[in-house]
């Protein structure tokens, strides 16, 4: 816990009034209706700013960082039989837990031939796209933003959780996290944007308990959001392999 001694313990995070009844309220009010969250996409080409949806869908807010509490995160997988070129088609097979695919071929993701390195059209990566969803709640807002991490940003997130959160006796819903972007270049000279995670402060115990309840309540909704083409960020030959992936 030595590294956390210099971090402030804060009680200034403003929670929505919904928390404990979040799951029940969403289930009742949104029954039969599509549920979605504002999606934040990591830019291509090494961009260092996020586009965050605002009141005007044609003019998103531009931000260099996202600061808030991670109230849920989980792996997702998606496989398109035809080469993905940004078409607005649902995947032929998808998994909302990163473990079991629904569709064709479906089944156990771990053993699926399309989820093995070398199965992609270029013979290097995977035909199935492994991603990770992060739901981050900003102070004063009722619902979290949905940020989908491509493979090139998953390891920094895994390192953050393991080295800055879990081993310090903390939980992701018990701290304020800052997400920024940095420019990276793969072995082929392709420039891409990679998410970076920083522990900003620790929440006091009262807020931790409230956010734990919020997190548990909203998972019934976050774990059911369909995968869209907007989840996918293509990086040509990203040089991701078994040695530098966290799973």
Buried (B, 14 or more C-beta within 10 A) or exposed (E): EEEBEEBEEBEEBEBEEBBEEBBEEBEEEEEEEEBEBBBBBBBBEBBEBBBBBEEEEEEBEEBEBBBBBBBBBBBBBBBBBEEBEEEEEEBBBBBBEBEBBEBEBBBEBEEBEBBBEEBBEEEBBBBBBBBBBBBBBBEEBEBBBBBBBBBBBBBBBBEBBEEBBEEBEBBBBBBBBBBBBEEBEBEEEBEBBBBBBEBBBBBBEEBBBBBBBBBBBBBEBBEEBEBBBEBBBEBEBBBBEEEEBBE
